[in-house]
Amino acid sequence: MLTGAASLSFFLTAALHGSGYASVAAAAESVPGTIGQLIPALWLVFSSDLAVIGLIIAVLAFRPTPAARPILAIAALCPLAAASLQLVTIGFVPPTALLIAVGLLTLLSAVAAKPKAPQDRGAGSA
């Protein structure tokens, strides 16, 4: 249940972030050189990274594995690192709280994950 909620939170955050593309692209037009061209691309890269991590977490929600805890803990690093960078570079803005919430939900999911025990291969298998 928590893992599914964590996955959904990544998808919603990716969608919300991606919805800001048009305004970022418009603002980036006034930035000279290659940097101005890279800004909108990097904006979409972050959105797509969140969506891909959401997909990975969705797989864990539907197919628990003994590796679920470390995978979820590692996945939580993405939004937490982004929130940390925001705090250091631009200070607190409302999206920072969303990233922190997504990261903490994913960490909570990692703690609560009960990995499926390895399947018994039966007698006689070595």
Secondary structure, 3 states (H helix, E strand, C coil): CHHHHHHHHHHHHHHHHHCCHHHHHHHHCCCCHHHHHHHHHHHHHHHHHHHHHHHHHHHHHHCCCCCHHHHHHHHHHHHHHHHHHHHHHCCCCHHHHHHHHHHHHHHHHHHHCCCCCCCCCCCCCC
